Structures are given as C-alpha cells and as structure tokens.
Amino acid sequence: MLTLLTRTETVQLAQEAPSLKPYLPIVILFVLALAFAVLSVLLGPLVGPSRYNKAKLSAYECGIEPSPQPLVGAGRMPVAYYITAMLFILFDIEMVFLYPFAVQADALGTFGLVEILLFIATVGFAYAYVWRRGGLDWN
C-alpha cells in the first residue's frame, strides 16, 4: 500500500533520523592517520639517505659480527627459551584477566570472587607443574 506523506510529515521524519555528525571527528582522525601512514611509507625512501654499505645490509646482532652458525647446538635453539616464552604468555594472560576483576571486584560480588579463585587455582596448578618439571631452572 502506497502512502503519501505531506511536507510537514517528511520534515519531521528527516529531523528524527539519526545524525552522523558526532562521528565526523573520528572519521577525520582515521583519514589523517591513514594519510600520515601512507605518506611516511612513500616519502621515506625519497627523503632518507641512500648510501648503503655492507654493514647496513647485514643483520644486526647487538653490535657483534654475525656468524653463519651458532656456537652451541649446531643451529638449534635451546628449548628453555621456548618454555620461558610460553610461561611469559601464561602469566601475562593471567594478569590480563586479573586487572578487570580488581577494578570491578565490588560489582561482581561473591560470584566474581569464586570465579577468580578458580582461575587463580588453575593457573597455580600450571605454575606448580612447570616448577616441578624444572621449567624454571636455568642450568
């Protein structure tokens, strides 16, 4: 069914439509950020120095001359580094979950306390397991 709107009804509908005006500064900020990123990438090679030598093109290893093979392990990385990285991720994620709880502890009440205690117990079991297996010993 087709309905015809009068001029005043059309104006009222147009006034009630949600406005996107409050989002204009955010859109402008994103456009400026994108323009800065693109210009930085495009102008870097044009403006920057172009004198390359062997030292600049080689891999940087803390100021030490890079060697083709590591001295220990015939090119293999010790597993202890990976275990340390995994432990860092484990306890970092624990902190990510503990901070919001600390901020909203009053609002969460007893339920939140029980949940966070279960979470800490789970992470504690993981910590005890790693400790018992010697993952924290650097020999």
N, C-alpha and C positions, 0 to 999 in steps of 0.2 A: 504494500500500500504506500503510495507516494504522498508525502505531506509537504505542504508549502509553509515555509517559515516567513513570518513578517520581518521587516527590517529590525525592529527592536529585539525580537527573539534571537536573530542572528547575532546582533551585537552582544547580547547577554551571553550567548554560547561562546563567543570569541573571548569575552572577558573572563569566563570561568575556566578556560583552557589553561593547563599548567604552563608556566613560563620557564624557559630555559636560561633566562638572564642570570640567575645566580651561578650557573656553571661556566659562564664566559671567562672569568679569571683562570679557572682550572684549565680550560681549553687553550687559552693564551699561553699559560705556563708550559703545557705539553708541547705546543708548537715551538716555543722558544728553546726548550730543552732539545727537541729533535733538530732544530736548525743549528744549535751550538754543536751537537754531536757530529752532524754531517759536515759542517764547515771545519771542525777540528780535524776530522779524518782527511778531508780533501786538501786543506791548506797545509797540513803538516809536512808532507814531502816537498811542497813548493817553497816553503819559507825556511825549513830546517837546513842544517849543514849537510852537504853531500860528499864529504871526504871520508870514504870508507877505507879501512885497512884491515889487516889480518886479525888484529886484536878485537876490533869492533864486531867482526863477523863470527868470531868463535863464541862458544858457550861460556857463560860466566860461572865460575865455581869459586866464589869467595876470594878472588884475587890469586888463586893458585893455578898454575898451568894445568889445563885439563888433560887427563890421561885417558887412553882408549879403554883400559880395563881397570876396575877397582883392584886394589892390592889384596883384599880379603874376599874369599868366596868365589873367585873366578867369575865375577859378573853378577852374582846373586845377591839380592838384598836380604839382610838378616830378618827373620820372621818377627823378631822382637819389635821392629819398627811398625809392622802392621798391627800387632797386638796393642801397642801403645796408641795407635790411631783409632782402633776400634774402641778402646777404653775411653779415649777422649770423647768420641761420639756418644757413647753410652751415658757418661756423666754430664755431658753438655745437654743432651736431651732431658736428663733428669732436671737440670736447672731450668730449662725452658718450661717445664711443667710445674715446677715449684714456685716460680715467681708469680704467676697469676693466682695461684692458691693463696700465697701470702698477702696479696692485695685484697682478695675477696674472701678472706677466711671468715669474717663475721657474717657475711651474707650467705655463705654455704652451710654454716651450722654444723651439726653433728654428722650429717651425711657426708659433707665435704671432708671432715676430719677423718672419718673412717676410710673414705676413698684414698685420701693422700697417704694414710698409714699403710694401706695395702700396696700402694705404689712404691713407697719407700722400702717396704719389706721385700718386694720383688727385686728392686734394684740392689738391696742389701744382699739378697741371695746371689745375685750375679757377681757382686763385689767379692763375697766370700769364696765363691767358686774360682774366680780368677786368682785371688790371693792364695788359695790352697794349691792351685795348679802351678804356681810360681810365675804367673804373668807379670807380677810387679817386681821381680828380682832381676837386676841388671848385672849379670856375671860376665 
